[in-house]
Amino acid sequence: MLKSFGYKLPGYFMEYGPVYAQDAEAAKALIRQRLNVKRLPWGLQVWDLEQRPLARWRVAQAS
């Protein structure tokens, strides 16, 4: 059964996802393909979306 994962690049505030994979290692492999890199950057955070959903960033509109 596939689980959904989110990820966040180091130095950025945006969170990306969902990535559907069997486990965190498979999710990292998919993220590596998505970013088109041989190695993932240091500090990349990957988590199960069942444990913590993606943060929704909202910009307050000026009145």
C-alpha positions in Angstrom: 0.0 0.0 0.0 1.3 3.4 -0.9 1.8 6.1 1.7 1.9 9.9 1.0 5.0 11.9 1.9 5.9 15.5 2.0 9.3 17.1 1.6 11.0 20.4 2.3 14.3 21.6 0.7 16.9 23.1 3.1 16.8 26.9 3.2 13.2 27.2 1.8 9.9 27.7 3.6 7.7 25.9 1.0 6.7 22.3 1.6 6.1 20.1 -1.4 4.1 16.9 -1.9 2.4 14.6 -1.9 4.8 11.9 -3.1 3.3 8.4 -3.1 5.7 5.6 -2.2 5.9 2.4 -0.2 8.3 3.9 2.4 10.5 7.0 3.1 13.5 5.5 1.2 11.3 5.0 -1.9 9.9 8.5 -1.5 13.5 9.9 -1.4 14.2 8.1 -4.7 11.2 9.6 -6.3 12.1 13.1 -5.0 15.6 12.6 -6.5 14.1 11.8 -9.8 11.7 14.8 -9.5 14.6 17.2 -8.8 16.8 15.5 -11.5 19.8 15.1 -9.1 22.1 12.2 -8.3 22.2 13.1 -4.6 19.6 14.8 -2.4 20.7 18.0 -0.8 21.8 17.9 2.8 19.1 18.9 5.2 16.2 17.7 3.0 13.3 16.8 5.2 10.9 14.0 4.3 7.9 13.0 6.4 4.7 10.9 6.4 1.7 13.1 5.7 -0.4 11.0 8.1 1.9 12.2 10.9 2.0 15.8 9.8 0.1 17.4 6.9 1.6 19.9 4.6 1.7 23.5 5.9 -0.6 25.8 4.0 1.1 29.1 3.5 -1.2 32.1 3.1 -0.3 35.6 2.3 -2.5 38.2 4.0 -4.0 40.5 1.4 -3.4 44.2 1.8 -6.6 46.2 2.5 
